[in-house]
């Protein structure tokens, strides 16, 4: 009987250790691997937008958290992105020209891993006038999406600093929803 009790006790201890080991391994795995959401985003609607500070091509600096209280649209782009070149004129005419004088709105293009000279040449060819930030290392992009994932991407941030909408690529229906969402948020 005594042997049987020791055997049961040893088995219980052994099972407890396995569970602890499994839980610890799972927790470590979760920490090591970021959660990847739809379209390879690392953020989702409702999250506080990761803060960042980047130089703009005009020589000033943009810091996201300094624009709390505004609707902020971040457009991740690069000169080599054909879809970006198609989308940017629509952003210029349907969003920027419409809201650029509204103090409650800010639009920033965030160019991924290129120099000021490349960005200036690219935006002149595309015909955009909204401010462009220089994410020369791609680290800001990598705080929003998987580093090597594609662009164009738009992140719409509400007045409270939380993400309201995420887009990927340039789809007319989704773009129209983005425009309508910006219009609606600015009308509040």
Steps between C-alpha positions, in 0.01 A plus 500: 500500500779735592671421167176573312461839671858593414443396140184715474676796662799468265266482200316815609828685547619385162182616327521836672854551378405416143217752508727766640763427236239508222351827627844658524592386149172634364553836670853519361381408149234772516753762604752398233249511214294817443133458427440555131154616399324521165714634212816445706422786737650490850228736624123483483204734516460617860872485584683816600708591195873447565660839559790613288698806402638545147655780299287643220638585158429870574752493788253489791429200722171311538423331833173308499417552869522877455190478280275339758159662468518493119402245241831379353544298183830322446566387144790253476659522156819474290607608153531142376135421584281514190179474703616798708545707185140418402360574846687820587322731252167381648626573852615842380168597338242317714657540844787749516357781287165459674630509860849656497374826653304324775696535828343174624662296219853392410619285211857373489654283233758270659755399240670170571877471476577776251688830504357850496621546142322187377183600686504856362547376144230235539236728652566766234436241226185371673379855571441477872541789742423343838787472749737207465692340786830321447498152659853428378545180702145371459468469877180704521343288228613190692316619811174488300551205263732209433825664387520343155127507426360708218376852481294720431337510843288764670453525875226733621547614860216656698517800730562268796812353336332168423495340158163545329568338162773308317521459124731295280564546130270727301148371459237752395232381743739498795643839402147646481434365852820669617392833351150465653648409841727805499208725397281351773764531776569861407127581505469388866 
